[in-house]
Amino acid sequence: GVGAPRAAVGGVLQAGRMIEDVIKDARARMQKALEATRREFAAIRTGRANPALLEQIKVDYYGVPTPVNQLATITVPEPRLLVVAPWDKKMVKDVERAILKSELGLVPSSDGAVIRIPIPTLTEERRRDLVKVVRRHAEEGRVAVRNIRREAKEMIEELEDEGEVSEDDARRAIEELQKLTDEFIAAVD
């Protein structure tokens, strides 16, 4: 009879650890969703020069689509100017072409060694378009966080249905999950 209580305690620890793992996994995935949303925001062209603008632009580098920031040094010598210096001078034309073809509406010019990209001021129309884009990215971020919450909640409910965790533990875990969700949605907002 001495072994039974110890097994029960071990089971409680095990259940607690399972819930903890579900919450920890949800937190990590929500963090990734938040970071992805932040990267989307960084890539939006405002009236200021920001090297993150070029992160989404890929250049064919020996058959491999490679982000510009992995082929060149990007500097901001002035608030409205980006300077891209490809490490391989043969890539200057390709990088320039990729920037021109992007949806950013930027017009690069090069001297054969570096590419200068003046950042135009925002028009009212462009500003309104950007607001729509930002709202869409924010909504996508919120939806991603809510989907993670839903999946984690289903996992907790499954543990409860299988008798792995008590109703109280499941309820507490779901409340904690909701707090986590609110926290990440607030961060996206």
Backbone torsions as a table, in degrees:
resi	resn	phi	psi	omega
1	GLY	NA	-15.8	-176.1
2	VAL	-70.7	-31.0	-176.9
3	GLY	-70.4	-27.3	-173.8
4	ALA	-62.0	-51.5	-179.1
5	PRO	-60.2	-39.1	-178.9
6	ARG	-63.3	-39.5	178.7
7	ALA	-63.9	-40.4	179.0
8	ALA	-63.7	-43.7	178.2
9	VAL	-62.1	-43.3	177.8
10	GLY	-59.4	-39.4	178.6
11	GLY	-64.1	-40.6	178.5
12	VAL	-64.5	-43.4	178.2
13	LEU	-61.5	-42.8	-179.8
14	GLN	-61.3	-46.3	-179.6
15	ALA	-62.6	-45.0	178.7
16	GLY	-59.4	-39.5	-179.6
17	ARG	-67.9	-37.8	179.7
18	MET	-62.6	-46.5	179.6
19	ILE	-63.2	-44.0	178.9
20	GLU	-56.7	-43.0	180.0
21	ASP	-63.7	-41.0	179.4
22	VAL	-62.1	-46.3	-178.9
23	ILE	-66.0	-43.5	-179.1
24	LYS	-61.6	-42.7	179.5
25	ASP	-64.7	-42.9	178.8
26	ALA	-61.6	-44.0	179.7
27	ARG	-59.6	-46.8	-178.3
28	ALA	-62.1	-42.2	-179.1
29	ARG	-69.9	-37.3	177.0
30	MET	-65.2	-38.3	178.0
31	GLN	-61.0	-42.8	178.3
32	LYS	-63.4	-41.1	179.3
33	ALA	-62.9	-41.1	178.9
34	LEU	-64.3	-44.1	179.6
35	GLU	-63.8	-39.4	178.3
36	ALA	-62.4	-41.6	178.9
37	THR	-63.9	-42.4	178.7
38	ARG	-61.8	-39.4	178.2
39	ARG	-63.9	-40.7	177.4
40	GLU	-60.0	-44.1	179.6
41	PHE	-62.6	-41.3	-177.3
42	ALA	-64.0	-28.8	-176.6
43	ALA	-83.1	-2.0	-179.6
44	ILE	-82.0	131.6	-176.0
45	ARG	-80.7	114.0	172.2
46	THR	-101.6	-166.5	-179.8
47	GLY	-81.3	5.0	-177.5
48	ARG	-112.4	149.8	177.6
49	ALA	-76.3	129.7	179.3
50	ASN	-145.4	121.3	-178.8
51	PRO	-55.1	-26.8	179.9
52	ALA	-62.5	-20.8	178.0
53	LEU	-55.0	-35.9	-172.9
54	LEU	-91.0	-2.4	-176.7
55	GLU	-58.2	-35.4	-176.3
56	GLN	-80.4	-13.4	-176.2
57	ILE	-82.9	126.2	-179.5
58	LYS	-112.7	144.5	-179.8
59	VAL	-120.9	140.8	178.0
60	ASP	-72.7	105.7	-179.2
61	TYR	-111.1	100.9	-176.2
62	TYR	50.1	48.0	174.9
63	GLY	84.7	-0.1	-179.4
64	VAL	-115.7	121.0	176.2
65	PRO	-65.8	113.9	-172.9
66	THR	-122.4	134.3	177.2
67	PRO	-60.4	142.5	-178.3
68	VAL	-54.1	-40.0	-176.1
69	ASN	-68.7	-7.0	174.9
70	GLN	-99.7	0.7	-179.5
71	LEU	-118.8	-10.0	-170.5
72	ALA	-153.6	163.4	172.0
73	THR	-94.1	129.0	-179.8
74	ILE	-112.7	122.2	179.9
75	THR	-122.7	162.5	178.8
76	VAL	-123.9	82.8	-178.1
77	PRO	-69.6	-26.4	177.8
78	GLU	-137.5	158.2	-178.1
79	PRO	-57.5	-24.1	-177.2
80	ARG	-117.2	26.1	-177.7
81	LEU	-141.7	130.4	172.0
82	LEU	-108.0	139.9	174.6
83	VAL	-122.2	124.2	-178.9
84	VAL	-110.4	122.2	179.1
85	ALA	-116.7	94.2	178.7
86	PRO	-62.1	139.4	-179.1
87	TRP	-70.3	-32.5	177.6
88	ASP	-102.0	108.3	-174.8
89	LYS	-58.8	-23.3	178.8
90	LYS	-66.9	-16.7	-176.2
91	MET	-87.8	-9.1	-175.1
92	VAL	-51.8	-51.6	-178.5
93	LYS	-61.7	-42.8	-179.0
94	ASP	-63.7	-42.6	179.8
95	VAL	-64.5	-44.9	179.7
96	GLU	-59.3	-44.6	-179.9
97	ARG	-63.0	-42.9	-179.3
98	ALA	-62.5	-39.3	179.6
99	ILE	-67.7	-42.3	178.3
100	LEU	-61.3	-42.0	-176.9
101	LYS	-75.3	-16.9	-177.4
102	SER	-65.7	167.1	-179.3
103	GLU	-83.0	6.9	-174.4
104	LEU	-76.6	-17.9	179.6
105	GLY	70.8	31.3	179.4
106	LEU	-98.5	148.2	-179.6
107	VAL	-118.9	98.1	-179.2
108	PRO	-80.3	155.4	172.0
109	SER	-137.4	142.1	-177.6
110	SER	-128.7	157.4	176.4
111	ASP	-110.3	16.9	-179.7
112	GLY	93.9	-18.3	179.7
113	ALA	-117.7	-45.2	178.4
114	VAL	-127.3	158.3	179.7
115	ILE	-113.9	125.6	176.7
116	ARG	-101.3	132.9	-179.3
117	ILE	-125.9	100.7	175.6
118	PRO	-72.4	139.0	-179.7
119	ILE	-99.7	112.0	-178.7
120	PRO	-69.2	154.9	176.8
121	THR	-69.0	156.6	-178.5
122	LEU	-81.6	137.0	172.0
123	THR	-87.5	164.4	178.7
124	GLU	-59.9	-41.0	-179.8
125	GLU	-63.6	-44.6	180.0
126	ARG	-63.5	-38.3	179.6
127	ARG	-62.4	-43.4	178.4
128	ARG	-63.2	-40.8	177.3
129	ASP	-60.7	-42.5	-178.9
130	LEU	-63.5	-38.5	178.9
131	VAL	-60.1	-42.6	178.6
132	LYS	-62.4	-44.0	-179.1
133	VAL	-62.8	-45.6	-179.8
134	VAL	-61.2	-44.4	179.0
135	ARG	-60.9	-41.0	179.8
136	ARG	-63.7	-46.4	179.1
137	HIS	-61.4	-41.4	-179.8
138	ALA	-63.3	-43.9	-179.8
139	GLU	-63.6	-41.5	177.6
140	GLU	-60.7	-40.1	178.2
141	GLY	-63.5	-44.5	179.6
142	ARG	-64.0	-41.4	179.7
143	VAL	-63.3	-41.4	179.1
144	ALA	-60.6	-45.2	179.5
145	VAL	-62.5	-44.3	-179.7
146	ARG	-64.6	-36.7	178.2
147	ASN	-64.4	-39.4	178.6
148	ILE	-64.4	-42.8	178.4
149	ARG	-59.5	-46.1	-178.0
150	ARG	-59.7	-45.9	-179.2
151	GLU	-62.8	-43.7	-179.2
152	ALA	-64.9	-40.3	179.9
153	LYS	-62.6	-41.8	178.0
154	GLU	-61.9	-39.3	179.9
155	MET	-65.4	-41.3	179.4
156	ILE	-65.0	-44.9	179.7
157	GLU	-63.1	-35.1	177.6
158	GLU	-65.0	-43.8	178.1
159	LEU	-60.3	-39.4	179.6
160	GLU	-67.1	-45.8	-179.4
161	ASP	-60.5	-35.6	-179.4
162	GLU	-81.1	-0.6	179.7
163	GLY	76.7	13.4	-179.7
164	GLU	-74.8	-33.2	179.5
165	VAL	-131.7	154.1	-179.0
166	SER	-76.3	163.6	178.4
167	GLU	-59.5	-42.5	-179.9
168	ASP	-62.6	-45.8	180.0
169	ASP	-61.9	-41.4	-179.9
170	ALA	-64.0	-44.0	-179.8
171	ARG	-62.2	-45.1	178.9
172	ARG	-61.0	-42.2	-179.3
173	ALA	-63.7	-40.8	-179.6
174	ILE	-67.5	-37.1	176.0
175	GLU	-63.8	-43.2	178.9
176	GLU	-62.6	-40.1	178.6
177	LEU	-62.4	-40.0	179.6
178	GLN	-65.6	-41.5	178.1
179	LYS	-60.5	-43.0	179.4
180	LEU	-61.3	-45.4	180.0
181	THR	-61.3	-46.2	-179.5
182	ASP	-60.6	-40.6	-179.2
183	GLU	-61.2	-47.2	-176.8
184	PHE	-73.3	-33.9	177.7
185	ILE	-66.8	-39.4	176.8
186	ALA	-62.3	-39.7	178.8
187	ALA	-64.1	-40.2	177.7
188	VAL	-63.8	-46.2	-179.1
189	ASP	-61.5	NA	NA
